[in-house]
Amino acid sequence: MPNWAVASLDAVPWVVVRRAPPRDGQLPVGIRGAGRGERCAAWLPADAVVAVRTPEDLATAAAWRGHARRGDVPALAILDPVAELLGGRAWGPAGSVGFELATGHPAAHRDSDLDIVLRAPHRIGRDLSDRLVSALARLPVRVDVVLETPLGGCSLAEVAAGGRPLVVKTLHGPRLVDDPWPASP
């Protein structure tokens, strides 16, 4: 493991789950460093996990409302309108904003975009996806939404654009699919 990764874990003993299948009782995780160039894939024994924060947990807690850096990090400041727009759906912040909200460690910065996970076990039609993309585009920060579908994660913007095939990120790598919500067998 690189020296920066060891130092990062010493300072902030949190990892993020990677999209890969577990192996031999170990979970695929990623270690975040100071910048984009500092990312390290690793494996963590499942029994070593002491706490979990999902994007949905972060949305439910709405911890951004009293966050000390809300005025300095626009991506934190726009979470209220995002919550209003996505209300009633299973969603939450991911990326640097999610990491900061989960750990309390400053990870986002003034130019950070906002990464959102939106659980979509059932089809989200093109009309709804287009309305969501349009509404999010009016916010002062770039918002990227990953729809978690039965086949894996795909871009809300790609669904709204209506092109096919779509790129879906699965546990076994990216796949091109015509429909991330296949009919049940």
Rosetta blueprint (number, residue, H / E / L):
1 M L
2 P L
3 N H
4 W H
5 A H
6 V H
7 A H
8 S H
9 L H
10 D H
11 A H
12 V L
13 P L
14 W L
15 V L
16 V E
17 V E
18 R L
19 R L
20 A L
21 P L
22 P L
23 R E
24 D L
25 G L
26 Q E
27 L E
28 P E
29 V E
30 G E
31 I E
32 R E
33 G L
34 A L
35 G L
36 R L
37 G L
38 E L
39 R E
40 C E
41 A E
42 A E
43 W E
44 L E
45 P E
46 A H
47 D H
48 A H
49 V L
50 V L
51 A L
52 V L
53 R L
54 T L
55 P H
56 E H
57 D H
58 L H
59 A H
60 T H
61 A H
62 A L
63 A H
64 W H
65 R H
66 G H
67 H L
68 A L
69 R L
70 R L
71 G L
72 D L
73 V L
74 P H
75 A H
76 L H
77 A H
78 I L
79 L H
80 D H
81 P H
82 V H
83 A H
84 E H
85 L H
86 L H
87 G L
88 G L
89 R L
90 A L
91 W E
92 G E
93 P E
94 A E
95 G H
96 S H
97 V H
98 G H
99 F H
100 E H
101 L H
102 A H
103 T H
104 G L
105 H L
106 P L
107 A L
108 A L
109 H L
110 R L
111 D L
112 S L
113 D L
114 L E
115 D E
116 I E
117 V E
118 L E
119 R E
120 A L
121 P L
122 H L
123 R L
124 I L
125 G L
126 R H
127 D H
128 L H
129 S H
130 D H
131 R H
132 L H
133 V H
134 S H
135 A H
136 L H
137 A H
138 R L
139 L L
140 P L
141 V L
142 R L
143 V E
144 D E
145 V E
146 V E
147 L E
148 E E
149 T E
150 P L
151 L L
152 G E
153 G E
154 C E
155 S E
156 L H
157 A H
158 E H
159 V H
160 A H
161 A H
162 G L
163 G L
164 R L
165 P L
166 L E
167 V E
168 V E
169 K E
170 T E
171 L L
172 H L
173 G E
174 P E
175 R E
176 L E
177 V E
178 D L
179 D L
180 P L
181 W L
182 P L
183 A L
184 S L
185 P L
